[in-house]
Amino acid sequence: MKKIKLQATTTFGLEAVVKREIQNMGFENISGSDGYVEFETDYSGMAKANLRLRSADKVLMVIGRFKAVTFEELFDNTFALEWDELIPKNGNFIITGKSIKSHLSSVPACQSIVEKAIVKKLQTKYDIRRFPKTGAEYTVQAALLKDTVTITLNTSGPSLHKRGYRHGQVIAPLKETMAAALVQLSYWNKERIFLDPCCGSGTIAIEAALIGRNIAPGLSRKFAAESWDFVPKEVWQEERKKAYSDIDYDTELKIYASDINAHAIEIAKVNAENAGVDDCIAFKQIPFNKLELMGDYGVCVTNPPYAERMGELDDVERLYRDMGKLFSKNKTWSAYFITSHEGFEKLYGRKADRKRKLFNGNVKTDYYQYFGERPPKK
Ligand SMILES: C[S@@+](CC[C@H](N)C(=O)[O-])C[C@H]1O[C@@H](n2cnc3c(N)ncnc32)[C@H](O)[C@@H]1O
């Protein structure tokens, strides 16, 4: 099968998590930079990456990469790419773009040049003046960085965080891809107790359950490249089949999710049911200060209120103090908190063992990591 280069885009700060996922899937020639990881594979790998990547935003197919400081160079190099092999006569091609530290700084002008070059190339194959754009969607991106242009096609369609299980609104939900990254950045494994005591719509607990059961997060959704003629239809069927056969229905998971808000718990339960993991998670409405830790060597991963977007500052600060008190009672527990509140460590009562800068949407946050004692070897 034809070799292709894919680019998995990520939220800044999550590149290493996505790289590890890509390595674990056995992909080759992995490289990357801020906001993305690239690797080589074939069309089966395209389907596999879309279905299984947990923390990446999108999987783009790299069509070409070249230097351009003039519109002529942008046009000629874009025209030289194999658009006539990729986009059919009725293909709905949409051009997006971005430009950072490049001579060609006007994004609309670059988009227009790229569109003209693609149209001209397609006209070498199809005798047509205006393309109807009534067929499958081909979203082309021209990304300029320091005068290097990377032309990609978005194979995913809507971002991979749209798994399809989340319904109903809670305040400040975490993106599914970020929730999966927080779990993957922790030392949790399916043998250990998992707790999210401020679970909101349940995203972190649900992503932990998907990981624990080895359920590919993209199994319930469609991807843009499934409608493309040049990608064999069988690869999607085969990769879906493999993903289903890899699901581990047998391991009993000990995942607990609670929240002060009854409505959030109702929504979380429905979301877990939609994701097919309601049997793995015990949900409970309970305020944090009434919570007791059950068992040893548990892992808490949580996204408490920050007071920036929700919650009163006094309540939030009291909650952080309560969190420090509870986890200081049992040294075997590990606890992980994502928050933008810069006073978190002081309120919690201890400096984190590790801190990682992350963007939760546009909000600059830190991921505070407190490591408990290691569980005894079995
Ligand atoms: C930022 S939201 C969590 C969003 C969640 N990660 C999601 O994806 O939907 C914070 C949650 O903490 C809950 N919360 C606030 N104070 C609490 C407390 N004292 N005890 C337990 N939960 C609390 C809120 O009800 C809210 O659902």
The ligand as an SDF file (V2000), in Angstrom:
LIG
                    3D

 27 29  0  0  0  0  0  0  0  0999 V2000
  -14.4310   22.4180   35.8630 C   0  0  0  0  0  0  0  0  0  0  0  0
  -15.8100   21.4780   36.3300 S   0  0  0  0  0  0  0  0  0  0  0  0
  -15.3550   19.8230   35.8740 C   0  0  0  0  0  0  0  0  0  0  0  0
  -15.6680   19.5510   34.4410 C   0  0  0  0  0  0  0  0  0  0  0  0
  -15.4100   18.1200   34.0460 C   0  0  0  0  0  0  0  0  0  0  0  0
  -13.9990   17.8110   34.0010 N   0  0  0  0  0  0  0  0  0  0  0  0
  -16.0640   17.8530   32.6990 C   0  0  0  0  0  0  0  0  0  0  0  0
  -15.3610   17.5120   31.7340 O   0  0  0  0  0  0  0  0  0  0  0  0
  -17.2850   18.0100   32.5930 O   0  0  0  0  0  0  0  0  0  0  0  0
  -15.6760   21.4320   38.0670 C   0  0  0  0  0  0  0  0  0  0  0  0
  -16.7210   20.5980   38.7470 C   0  0  0  0  0  0  0  0  0  0  0  0
  -16.4610   20.6340   40.1430 O   0  0  0  0  0  0  0  0  0  0  0  0
  -17.6890   20.5460   40.8260 C   0  0  0  0  0  0  0  0  0  0  0  0
  -17.4930   21.0380   42.2090 N   0  0  0  0  0  0  0  0  0  0  0  0
  -17.3500   22.3170   42.6340 C   0  0  0  0  0  0  0  0  0  0  0  0
  -17.1830   22.3530   43.9610 N   0  0  0  0  0  0  0  0  0  0  0  0
  -17.2140   21.0660   44.3990 C   0  0  0  0  0  0  0  0  0  0  0  0
  -17.0860   20.4580   45.6770 C   0  0  0  0  0  0  0  0  0  0  0  0
  -16.9200   21.1870   46.7800 N   0  0  0  0  0  0  0  0  0  0  0  0
  -17.1690   19.1030   45.7470 N   0  0  0  0  0  0  0  0  0  0  0  0
  -17.3480   18.3660   44.6470 C   0  0  0  0  0  0  0  0  0  0  0  0
  -17.4970   18.8970   43.4020 N   0  0  0  0  0  0  0  0  0  0  0  0
  -17.3980   20.2290   43.2740 C   0  0  0  0  0  0  0  0  0  0  0  0
  -18.6430   21.4100   40.0120 C   0  0  0  0  0  0  0  0  0  0  0  0
  -19.9840   21.0450   40.2460 O   0  0  0  0  0  0  0  0  0  0  0  0
  -18.1410   21.0920   38.5690 C   0  0  0  0  0  0  0  0  0  0  0  0
  -18.9370   20.0770   38.0080 O   0  0  0  0  0  0  0  0  0  0  0  0
  1  2  1  0
  2  3  1  0
  2 10  1  0
  3  4  1  0
  4  5  1  0
  5  6  1  0
  5  7  1  0
  7  8  2  0
  7  9  1  0
 10 11  1  0
 11 12  1  0
 11 26  1  0
 12 13  1  0
 13 14  1  0
 13 24  1  0
 14 15  1  0
 14 23  1  0
 15 16  2  0
 16 17  1  0
 17 18  1  0
 17 23  2  0
 18 19  1  0
 18 20  2  0
 20 21  1  0
 21 22  2  0
 22 23  1  0
 24 25  1  0
 24 26  1  0
 26 27  1  0
M  CHG  2   2   1   9  -1
M  END
$$$$
